[in-house]
C-alpha cells in the first residue's frame, strides 16, 4: 500500500516539474517533448491511483465479510447461551433448552457434536434414545438395564 502512495507522489512531483518547465520553453519541439513526458507521467499517476482504488475495494470487501462473520458468531453465542448441558441417566450428553428461555417452545435437546460445530440440530426420538439428523449421532436416554441371561446346560 505504501508503494503506490510513494509512486503516486513521485508521479505527481514529476508532472509538476514538467509543467513548470513548460512555462520557460519557447521551442515547439521541446514543448512537444515535455508535453509527452507530462502525459506519460500523468498516465503513470492514473495507473497508480487505479491500483490504489482496486486495493481499497478489495480491503472494503474483506472488512465487510469479516463483519458478517463477527455478526454470525455473536448471534450463535446468543443462541447457544439459551441451552445448558444435560446428562441423561444413560450418561449421554446433549444440550437442553434452559427453562427460562423456553417460552412457548417445547422442551427439546440439541446435539452436543453439532453445537460444537456451531450448528443447531434438534435431536429427534429414535427407539430408546435421540437421533441427530444432521450428523447421525444416536444417544441413549435411559439407563442401561442388564438382561439376565440364563445358560442352558447340556445334559
C-alpha positions in Angstrom: 0.0 0.0 0.0 2.9 2.4 0.8 4.4 1.6 -2.6 1.6 3.0 -4.6 1.4 6.1 -2.4 5.2 6.8 -2.9 4.8 6.1 -6.7 1.8 8.4 -6.9 3.7 11.2 -5.0 6.7 10.8 -7.3 4.5 10.9 -10.5 2.7 14.0 -9.2 6.0 15.7 -8.4 7.4 14.8 -11.8 4.2 16.1 -13.5 4.5 19.4 -11.6 8.2 19.8 -12.5 7.4 19.2 -16.2 4.5 21.7 -16.1 6.8 24.3 -14.6 9.5 23.7 -17.2 6.9 24.1 -20.0 6.4 27.7 -18.9 10.0 28.5 -19.7 10.3 26.7 -23.1 9.8 28.5 -26.3 10.9 25.9 -28.8 8.0 24.0 -30.2 9.9 20.6 -30.4 11.0 21.0 -26.7 7.4 21.8 -25.8 6.1 18.7 -27.6 8.7 16.6 -25.9 7.9 17.9 -22.4 4.1 17.5 -23.1 4.8 13.9 -24.0 6.7 13.5 -20.7 3.9 15.2 -18.8 1.3 12.9 -20.4 3.4 9.8 -19.6 3.8 11.0 -16.0 0.0 11.6 -15.7 -0.7 8.2 -17.1 1.6 6.6 -14.6 -0.2 8.5 -11.8 -3.6 7.4 -13.1 -2.3 3.8 -13.1 -1.2 4.1 -9.5 -4.5 5.6 -8.5 -6.4 2.8 -10.2 -4.3 0.3 -8.4 -4.9 2.0 -5.1 -8.7 2.1 -5.8 -8.6 -1.6 -6.6 -6.8 -2.4 -3.4 -9.1 -0.3 -1.4 -12.2 -2.1 -2.9 -10.6 -5.4 -2.0 -10.0 -4.3 1.6 -13.5 -2.9 1.9 -15.0 -6.3 0.7 -12.8 -8.2 3.2 -13.8 -5.9 6.0 -17.5 -6.5 5.1 -17.0 -10.3 5.1 -15.3 -10.2 8.5 -18.1 -8.0 9.9 -20.7 -10.5 8.7 -18.6 -13.4 10.3 -18.5 -11.5 13.6 -22.2 -10.9 13.5 -22.8 -14.7 12.9 -20.6 -15.6 15.8 -22.4 -13.1 18.1 -25.8 -14.4 17.1 -24.6 -18.0 17.6 -23.2 -17.2 21.0 -26.6 -15.6 22.0 -28.4 -18.7 20.7 -26.0 -21.2 22.4 -26.4 -19.3 25.7 -30.1 -20.4 25.7 -29.0 -24.0 26.3 -27.3 -25.9 29.0 -25.5 -29.3 29.0 -27.8 -32.1 30.2 -26.7 -35.6 31.2 -29.2 -38.4 30.7 -29.5 -41.4 33.0 -27.5 -43.4 30.4 -24.6 -40.9 30.8 -25.0 -39.5 27.4 -24.9 -35.7 26.9 -27.0 -33.2 24.9 -27.8 -29.6 25.2 -31.2 -28.8 26.7 -33.0 -25.5 26.4 -32.9 -23.6 29.7 -36.4 -23.3 31.4 -36.2 -19.5 31.5 -35.5 -19.5 27.7 -38.2 -22.0 26.7 -41.2 -19.6 26.5 -43.6 -21.3 24.0 -41.1 -23.7 22.6 -41.5 -27.4 23.6 -38.7 -29.0 25.6 -36.0 -30.1 23.2 -32.4 -31.1 23.0 -29.5 -30.1 20.7 -26.8 -32.5 19.5 -23.6 -31.9 21.5 -21.4 -32.7 18.5 -23.3 -30.3 16.2 -23.4 -27.5 18.7 -19.6 -27.6 18.9 -19.6 -27.0 15.1 -21.9 -24.0 15.6 -24.9 -25.9 14.1 -28.3 -26.1 15.7 -29.6 -29.6 15.3 -32.7 -30.6 17.3 -32.5 -34.2 18.3 -35.5 -36.4 17.5 -36.8 -39.5 19.3 -35.4 -42.7 17.9 -36.1 -46.1 19.6 -34.7 -45.9 23.1 -32.8 -42.6 22.5 -32.5 -39.5 20.5 -31.0 -39.1 17.0 -29.4 -36.1 15.3 -30.4 -36.0 11.7 -27.6 -33.7 10.9 -24.6 -35.8 11.9 -26.5 -39.1 12.5 -25.4 -39.4 16.2 -27.7 -41.5 18.3 -27.6 -41.2 22.1 -29.4 -43.5 24.6 -31.5 -41.6 27.1 -32.4 -44.3 29.6 -30.0 -46.1 31.9 -28.8 -49.5 30.6 -30.5 -52.4 32.3 -28.6 -55.6 32.0 -30.6 -58.5 30.8 -30.5 -61.6 33.0 -29.4 -64.4 30.7 -29.8 -68.0 31.8 -27.4 -70.5 30.4 -28.8 -73.8 29.5 -26.6 -76.7 30.4 -26.1 -79.6 28.2 -27.5 -82.7 29.9 
